[in-house]
């Protein structure tokens, strides 16, 4: 277990880059039609790292500060709940927040204790009042496998405008899954005893794939309409995977566009070297073209339906890849037929365009 304050590693930095990029969009989108927004950091830590780098609480606060300084979120109440079990980190975080310049219509609350207890208590209160959460972004980033039960995640996701960013740490599972005292914790983490089926899998890569797939499936069974995963690596070692869950297709598309900023390869993994480096060329969208052909076949399909598919979690690409980088090149080489309203050109029209994908030529 780390000390009160510890050094920032590049994988955590990558996670914070992703968080910052997403929150800058999330606060703007939700704040345009919601009067109250909630950010919950379930394992908040001390708020900063050994050399003064911002932890996730300050990353989130600074996102709101940028919006409010630019005249946005003026009428929106933003509530921050920072939950932390360690007493030393609670004190450090409280002192850090006390030094922050106050923001209008913004409140911060540090809750000493476990994420499980505080989040369950909040949801219990709302249930008793027949109310739902305000639009909420919930960070669930534990050390290890304890404290983030699937049942609780499911209760969060039952609130229609709630999203979660969850750290799934495979290494502790790999090391301790056969120890009896970990069985109950893993039952809670997955929300099912089915993780025990991994005992029958000898190959390590297959076991890892099974457990990650099971976790994603359980998130969907517990209410996540869209699930994205993003791997964080150190050298050649996979440290953990971030799972993003949302019921909003715009949120899904926004998160994918943020991931592409830090992983221009489209493999959805952060290995340190790609952080902050935007590709200078268009993405290679041959995979997307193939997916669209397989999904929609040769039937005429409204472009809105195709765009919705691209925005969802069925592909790593986002809607910014569709028109310019995929459909335009496909039309140039005769891989699609296009119907447009009279006088229409290109793919800039919002409505009325239909696409028919042609069969890919067979390889000789």
CORVENCOR-V203893 format. One line per field, one symbol per residue. ss: DSSP state (2 for helix, 1 for strand, 0 for the rest). A space follows every 50 residues. Layout:
BEGIN
ss->???
END
This chain:
BEGIN
ss->00000000022222222222222222222220000111111000000100 00010222222222222220000000111111110022222222222200 00000111111100222222222222220000001111110000000002 22222220000111111102222222000222222222220022222222 00022222222222222222200001111111110011111111110022 22222222222200000011000000000000000222222222220000 11222222222000000022202222222222000111100000000000 00011110000000
END
